[in-house]
Amino acid sequence: MGEIKLHPGWLDPLRGEFASPYMAELRAFLVAEKQAGKHIFPSSGEWFRALDLTPLDQVRVVILGQDPYHGPGQAHGLCFSVRPGTRIPPSLVNIYKEMEADLGIPPARHGFLEHWAKQGVLLLNSVLTVEMSLAASHQGRGWERFTDAVIRLVNARAEPAVFLLWGSHAQKKAAFVDSTDRGGRHLVLKAPHPSPLSAHSGFFGCRHFSQANAFLESRGQTPIDWALPASIE
């Protein structure tokens, strides 16, 4: 992992995590995997991309994924997002379909979601690395503990945020969020995962995008512009 280069808004409160034994073990594992010639996605400079693009004091919405895409040229550090020029994955296709039904936004022709991240949408995977062609290959190595710490930092802030939890994995991971339905300050919206296997069982029709914006506006915050740019510079 080397020297950690991260936005100071995250680095300062996460220093204890980076100095912990579990993170040292994770670092050793990743170094060994690379030395063994294994291809790890995304590149090491993008492992913390979601945090760099969305500083802690700017988080307004959190979307949780599981682990990065494991195909070449896909993952770049944001959950559900792919690099420009890469085929849009099926789950993101379904996210676009729900966005169009909810907000009338036509589906983008690309899957690059940095426009959301730069507005305060934290696109966080539970696990931040994966071996090429081996889904879930880096689960249980320590990333989950680290990303739990990230979620806890967002939860501890006084400013209300929206958590969009799609699928049982995301819902279990953020079970400790202080939600409005339990007297807390954060809006937690749950739906099935947008994958083709489960989208028709309740993701379609969840209207999470409009609900998120309505909540932000009710708390005096600017709504998210969910419409993605037509072209990527």
C-alpha positions as CSV (number, residue, x, y, z in Angstrom):
1,M,0.0,0.0,0.0
2,G,3.0,2.2,0.6
3,E,2.5,5.8,1.7
4,I,-1.2,6.6,2.0
5,K,-2.2,9.5,-0.2
6,L,-5.7,10.5,0.7
7,H,-7.8,13.6,1.1
8,P,-7.0,15.0,4.6
9,G,-10.7,15.1,5.5
10,W,-10.6,11.3,5.5
11,L,-6.9,10.6,6.3
12,D,-7.0,12.4,9.7
13,P,-9.9,10.5,11.2
14,L,-8.8,7.2,9.6
15,R,-5.2,7.3,10.8
16,G,-6.0,4.7,13.5
17,E,-7.3,2.3,10.9
18,F,-4.2,2.7,8.7
19,A,-1.9,2.1,11.7
20,S,-3.8,-1.0,12.9
21,P,-2.6,-4.6,12.7
22,Y,-5.4,-5.7,10.3
23,M,-4.4,-3.0,7.8
24,A,-0.8,-4.2,8.0
25,E,-1.9,-7.7,7.2
26,L,-4.0,-6.4,4.3
27,R,-1.1,-4.5,3.0
28,A,1.2,-7.6,3.2
29,F,-1.5,-9.7,1.4
30,L,-1.8,-7.2,-1.5
31,V,2.0,-6.9,-1.8
32,A,2.3,-10.7,-2.0
33,E,-0.4,-11.0,-4.6
34,K,1.3,-8.4,-6.8
35,Q,4.7,-10.1,-6.3
36,A,3.1,-13.4,-7.4
37,G,2.1,-11.8,-10.7
38,K,-1.6,-11.5,-10.0
39,H,-3.5,-8.7,-11.6
40,I,-5.4,-6.6,-9.1
41,F,-8.2,-4.1,-9.9
42,P,-8.4,-1.2,-9.7
43,S,-4.9,0.1,-9.9
44,S,-3.4,1.0,-6.5
45,G,-3.7,4.7,-7.2
46,E,-7.5,4.3,-7.4
47,W,-8.1,2.2,-4.3
48,F,-9.3,5.2,-2.4
49,R,-10.7,7.1,-5.3
50,A,-14.2,7.2,-3.8
51,L,-12.9,9.0,-0.7
52,D,-10.8,11.4,-2.6
53,L,-13.6,12.5,-4.9
54,T,-16.1,12.8,-2.0
55,P,-14.5,14.3,1.1
56,L,-16.1,13.5,4.5
57,D,-17.5,16.9,5.0
58,Q,-19.2,16.9,1.6
59,V,-20.9,13.5,1.8
60,R,-24.7,13.8,1.2
61,V,-25.6,10.4,-0.2
62,V,-23.9,7.0,0.3
63,I,-24.3,4.1,-2.2
64,L,-22.8,0.8,-1.1
65,G,-21.4,-1.8,-3.5
66,Q,-19.7,-5.1,-2.7
67,D,-16.4,-5.4,-4.5
68,P,-14.9,-3.9,-7.7
69,Y,-15.6,-5.2,-11.2
70,H,-13.1,-7.9,-12.0
71,G,-12.8,-7.4,-15.7
72,P,-9.9,-5.5,-17.4
73,G,-10.6,-1.8,-17.9
74,Q,-13.7,-1.7,-15.7
75,A,-13.0,-0.8,-12.1
76,H,-11.7,2.7,-11.2
77,G,-12.5,3.0,-7.5
78,L,-16.2,3.9,-7.5
79,C,-18.9,1.3,-6.9
80,F,-21.2,0.6,-10.0
81,S,-19.0,2.9,-12.1
82,V,-16.8,1.9,-15.1
83,R,-14.2,3.8,-17.1
84,P,-15.3,5.8,-20.1
85,G,-15.5,3.6,-23.2
86,T,-16.3,0.5,-21.2
87,R,-19.6,-1.4,-21.8
88,I,-22.2,-0.5,-19.1
89,P,-22.6,-3.4,-16.7
90,P,-26.2,-4.9,-16.3
91,S,-26.7,-3.6,-12.8
92,L,-25.9,0.0,-13.9
93,V,-28.2,-0.4,-16.9
94,N,-31.0,-1.2,-14.4
95,I,-30.0,1.8,-12.2
96,Y,-30.4,4.0,-15.3
97,K,-33.8,2.5,-16.0
98,E,-35.0,3.2,-12.5
99,M,-33.6,6.8,-12.7
100,E,-35.5,7.3,-16.0
101,A,-38.8,6.0,-14.5
102,D,-38.3,8.0,-11.3
103,L,-36.9,11.3,-12.6
104,G,-37.4,11.2,-16.4
105,I,-33.6,11.2,-17.0
106,P,-32.7,9.3,-20.2
107,P,-30.0,6.6,-19.7
108,A,-26.5,7.8,-20.2
109,R,-24.4,6.2,-22.9
110,H,-21.5,5.6,-20.6
111,G,-21.1,4.2,-17.1
112,F,-18.7,6.8,-15.6
113,L,-20.2,8.1,-12.4
114,E,-17.7,10.7,-11.2
115,H,-20.3,13.4,-11.8
116,W,-22.2,12.0,-8.8
117,A,-19.1,11.6,-6.6
118,K,-18.1,15.2,-7.1
119,Q,-21.5,16.3,-5.8
120,G,-21.3,14.4,-2.6
121,V,-22.4,10.9,-3.5
122,L,-20.0,8.5,-1.8
123,L,-19.8,5.5,-4.2
124,L,-18.2,3.0,-1.7
125,N,-17.5,-0.6,-2.2
126,S,-17.3,-2.9,0.8
127,V,-14.1,-4.4,-0.5
128,L,-11.7,-2.1,-2.4
129,T,-9.7,-4.6,-4.5
130,V,-10.2,-7.8,-6.4
131,E,-8.1,-10.2,-8.4
132,M,-8.8,-10.3,-12.2
133,S,-11.6,-12.6,-13.2
134,L,-12.2,-13.8,-9.5
135,A,-15.2,-12.1,-8.0
136,A,-15.1,-11.7,-4.2
137,S,-11.4,-12.9,-4.2
138,H,-10.3,-10.2,-1.6
139,Q,-13.3,-10.5,0.7
140,G,-12.4,-11.3,4.4
141,R,-8.9,-9.7,4.1
142,G,-9.6,-6.6,6.1
143,W,-11.2,-4.1,3.7
144,E,-14.7,-4.7,5.2
145,R,-13.4,-3.5,8.6
146,F,-11.9,-0.4,7.0
147,T,-15.0,0.5,5.0
148,D,-17.2,0.0,8.1
149,A,-15.0,2.7,9.7
150,V,-15.8,4.9,6.8
151,I,-19.5,4.4,7.2
152,R,-19.3,5.0,10.9
153,L,-17.6,8.4,10.2
154,V,-20.4,9.5,7.9
155,N,-22.9,8.2,10.5
156,A,-21.3,10.2,13.3
157,R,-21.5,13.6,11.4
158,A,-24.2,16.0,12.6
159,E,-25.2,16.7,9.0
160,P,-27.9,14.3,7.7
161,A,-27.1,12.1,4.7
162,V,-29.1,9.5,2.6
163,F,-28.0,5.9,2.5
164,L,-29.2,4.0,-0.6
165,L,-28.8,0.3,0.4
166,W,-29.5,-2.0,-2.5
167,G,-29.4,-5.7,-1.7
168,S,-29.0,-7.6,1.6
169,H,-25.2,-7.2,1.6
170,A,-25.4,-3.4,1.7
171,Q,-28.3,-3.5,4.2
172,K,-26.4,-5.7,6.6
173,K,-23.2,-3.6,6.3
174,A,-25.0,-0.3,7.2
175,A,-27.2,-1.8,9.9
176,F,-25.7,0.5,12.5
177,V,-26.6,3.7,10.7
178,D,-28.8,6.1,12.8
179,S,-31.8,6.1,10.5
180,T,-34.8,8.5,10.8
181,D,-37.2,5.6,11.3
182,R,-35.3,4.8,14.5
183,G,-35.1,8.5,15.7
184,G,-31.8,9.2,14.0
185,R,-30.9,11.9,11.5
186,H,-30.0,9.9,8.3
187,L,-32.5,8.7,5.7
188,V,-32.0,5.0,5.0
189,L,-33.7,3.7,1.8
190,K,-33.6,-0.1,1.1
191,A,-34.4,-2.0,-2.0
192,P,-33.3,-5.3,-3.7
193,H,-30.0,-5.2,-5.6
194,P,-30.2,-3.7,-9.2
195,S,-28.7,-6.8,-10.7
196,P,-30.8,-8.6,-13.4
197,L,-31.4,-11.4,-10.9
198,S,-33.2,-9.2,-8.4
199,A,-34.1,-5.9,-9.9
200,H,-37.7,-7.0,-10.8
201,S,-38.4,-8.0,-7.2
202,G,-38.5,-4.4,-6.0
203,F,-35.6,-2.4,-7.2
204,F,-37.7,-1.1,-10.1
205,G,-40.2,1.3,-8.7
206,C,-38.2,2.1,-5.5
207,R,-38.0,5.8,-6.5
208,H,-34.9,6.2,-4.4
209,F,-33.4,9.1,-6.4
210,S,-36.4,11.4,-6.0
211,Q,-36.8,10.4,-2.3
212,A,-33.1,11.2,-1.7
213,N,-33.4,14.6,-3.3
214,A,-36.7,15.4,-1.4
215,F,-34.9,14.6,1.9
216,L,-31.9,16.7,1.1
217,E,-34.1,19.6,0.1
218,S,-36.2,19.2,3.3
219,R,-32.9,19.6,5.3
220,G,-31.8,22.7,3.4
221,Q,-29.3,20.9,1.1
222,T,-28.9,21.1,-2.6
223,P,-30.4,18.1,-4.4
224,I,-28.2,15.8,-6.5
225,D,-28.1,16.4,-10.2
226,W,-28.4,12.7,-11.2
227,A,-28.2,13.4,-14.9
228,L,-24.8,12.4,-16.2
229,P,-22.9,14.5,-18.8
230,A,-23.5,13.3,-22.3
231,S,-19.8,13.2,-23.0
232,I,-16.7,12.6,-20.8
233,E,-13.9,15.0,-21.1
